[in-house]
């Protein structure tokens, strides 16, 4: 039945085969919940929902007051919150930070909890390993120059220059 299947799925460890997360130590220190959550795919959903480029840039600017930036984002957020990316942020707010709904009344508390979690350190391990049960995360590319990391990643070896050269210089680089 559904309950048994859900319990089994939740017991599985999984492999994240394509990750782009920056190293935890290299994440911007001044980031807040909006500036970080609007750097990737969900921002495209917000633009599709009517958020203009200037408003998006302002919403990402953590030097400006959070409440002011939320007012810019909120109408598009409401229009896009049921997308896959919007839903994942709602689940993160609930399951990682204990915030049931993202809105004008909760955004400041969400931000406070977000910053506290980052300040504790080891957040990737908590989220990826413990909460998400990801046994292995494959980062899309290795750092240059190569170095080991305490973050829970292994690296994909990118062979673009060799397999899909677009210029003779790429072939020389791959040699």
Order of alpha helices (4+ residues) and beta strands (2+ residues): alpha-beta-alpha-alpha-alpha-alpha-alpha-alpha-beta-beta-alpha-alpha
